[in-house]
Amino acid sequence: MARIVYSALVTSIRGSIGGTTFQNNAYGFTIKNKPNVIRPNTPNQELRKLALSRAVKSWAGLSDAERSDWNTWAAANPQFAKHNQSSVLSGYAVFTRSMVFLMIGTGLSAVIVTAPSYTIIPLDTVTWTVSDAGQPFTITSDWVIGDGSLQALVYATRQFLGSQTFIGSAGRFIIELSTTDATTNIGSEYAAIFGREPALAESFWLSWVLYNPLNGQVFARSNQLLQRQ
């Protein structure tokens, strides 16, 4: 790192040019090599990218009649963009979103749904409970639905103490569940991502997305704060 003394004509330079960065810090005006930061993708990020790529290619591989079927289903059963509740998704968007969820949950070899089922599934309530800190780290799901077709993609955040406040914590994909009223041990999956399980009095946010793999029906993501007692 070198220091710079400017003249009356040039008072400062900030920013990067090629591999060189000019900046002003506690040491004065300095120049240094621009760091080459590469953020490696996690396996889940890679899976989501590959799933989206395959879903897009699968749409292109559908026949005109199959794409028309998806467009008709999407028009008859409006769903909305995640960040814009006034934007109705097209048949293409509904198809790709549903297939991405399907491949995240069951793998890239999942069978592509070429024709959507027209059955709409009602959903009443979804609640989760977590085991106490003296037991294996399990979560128990409980949702009331019209039939057993729904799948749940479950996400969790890093553990934190009850006295801490985490706003906007990003959840990481943990597991897919297909059975309600079931207790599932997620200890190994959680520890593989965050290093360890939540301990006594530590909390974490659990979030989930319910979707129907037989058509494009996807419920909005929901969240619940859980604490190990």
Secondary structure, 3 states (H helix, E strand, C coil): CEECCCCCCCCCCCEEECCEEEEEECCEEEEEECCCCCCCCCHHHHHHHHHHHHHHHHHHHCCHHHHHHHHHHHHHCCCEECCEEEEECCHHHHHHHHHHHHHHHHCCCCCCCCCCCCCCCCEEEEEEEECCCCCCCEEEEEEEECCCCCEEEEEECCCEECCCCCCCCCCEEEEEECCCCCEEECHHHHHHHHCCCCCCCEEEEEEEEEECCCCCCECCCEEEEEECC
